[in-house]
Amino acid sequence: MQEWQRRRDRVLEQLAGYPVIRPDGGWSLLVDTAALGIDPAEASDRLLEHRVAATAMHGWGGDVAARHLRIVFSNEPVDRLALLRERFEAALGPPP
């Protein structure tokens, strides 16, 4: 469980400034890509081009969920998560 918290904390650090929902747990988080002006499915495609797998939440809970993209990091080494900001900025631009 401590390792999941380390991973969560690294992701939150890397995505500082992006509209994320801070998870209590330690295995995934949501990014409000609609707040960035990007459809979650498009954001998912862009991120995949930069080697980040993320799932658009269309159909997972109505209009609120449809704004979000889910990133699962439960099995990612902390060192690899250190590349997340660079890849996010390349795919989606810098945070607002």
C-alpha positions as CSV (number, residue, x, y, z in Angstrom):
1,M,0.0,0.0,0.0
2,Q,2.9,2.4,0.7
3,E,4.2,1.8,-2.8
4,W,0.8,2.7,-4.3
5,Q,0.8,5.9,-2.2
6,R,4.3,6.7,-3.5
7,R,3.1,6.2,-7.1
8,R,0.0,8.3,-6.5
9,D,2.1,11.1,-5.0
10,R,4.5,11.1,-7.9
11,V,1.6,11.3,-10.4
12,L,0.1,14.2,-8.5
13,E,3.5,15.9,-8.4
14,Q,3.9,15.4,-12.2
15,L,0.4,16.6,-13.0
16,A,0.5,19.7,-10.7
17,G,-1.6,22.4,-12.4
18,Y,-3.7,20.0,-14.5
19,P,-7.3,19.6,-13.4
20,V,-7.1,16.3,-11.6
21,I,-9.2,14.7,-8.9
22,R,-6.9,13.7,-6.1
23,P,-7.6,10.1,-5.2
24,D,-7.8,8.8,-1.7
25,G,-6.5,5.5,-2.9
26,G,-3.4,4.8,-4.8
27,W,-4.0,3.1,-8.1
28,S,-5.7,5.6,-10.5
29,L,-6.9,9.2,-10.9
30,L,-9.1,11.2,-13.1
31,V,-8.2,14.2,-15.2
32,D,-10.9,16.7,-16.3
33,T,-9.8,17.0,-19.9
34,A,-13.0,19.0,-20.8
35,A,-11.6,21.7,-18.5
36,L,-8.7,21.8,-20.9
37,G,-11.0,22.1,-23.9
38,I,-10.2,18.5,-25.1
39,D,-12.6,15.6,-25.4
40,P,-11.4,12.7,-23.2
41,A,-11.3,10.3,-26.2
42,E,-9.1,12.7,-28.1
43,A,-6.9,13.2,-25.1
44,S,-6.6,9.5,-24.8
45,D,-5.5,9.2,-28.4
46,R,-3.0,12.0,-28.0
47,L,-1.5,10.6,-24.9
48,L,-1.2,7.1,-26.4
49,E,1.0,8.6,-29.1
50,H,3.3,9.7,-26.3
51,R,3.3,6.3,-24.6
52,V,0.7,7.1,-21.9
53,A,-2.3,4.8,-21.7
54,A,-5.4,6.5,-20.4
55,T,-9.1,5.6,-20.7
56,A,-11.9,8.0,-21.6
57,M,-14.7,7.7,-19.1
58,H,-17.6,8.0,-21.5
59,G,-20.4,5.8,-20.4
60,W,-19.0,5.4,-16.8
61,G,-21.3,7.7,-14.9
62,G,-23.2,10.2,-16.9
63,D,-22.2,13.7,-17.9
64,V,-19.8,14.1,-15.0
65,A,-17.7,11.0,-15.8
66,A,-17.8,11.9,-19.5
67,R,-15.5,14.9,-18.8
68,H,-12.8,12.7,-17.5
69,L,-9.9,10.6,-18.5
70,R,-8.7,7.8,-16.1
71,I,-5.0,7.1,-15.6
72,V,-4.1,3.8,-13.9
73,F,-0.7,3.8,-12.3
74,S,-0.8,0.9,-9.9
75,N,1.9,-1.1,-11.7
76,E,4.1,1.7,-13.0
77,P,7.5,2.1,-11.4
78,V,8.0,5.5,-9.7
79,D,10.9,6.3,-12.0
80,R,8.7,5.8,-15.1
81,L,6.0,8.0,-13.6
82,A,8.6,10.8,-13.5
83,L,8.2,11.1,-17.3
84,L,4.5,11.8,-17.0
85,R,4.6,15.6,-17.1
86,E,6.8,15.7,-20.1
87,R,4.5,13.3,-22.0
88,F,1.3,15.2,-20.8
89,E,2.7,18.5,-22.0
90,A,3.8,17.0,-25.4
91,A,0.3,15.5,-25.9
92,L,-2.0,18.1,-24.3
93,G,0.0,21.2,-23.8
94,P,1.1,22.8,-20.5
95,P,-1.5,23.1,-17.7
96,P,-3.6,26.2,-17.7
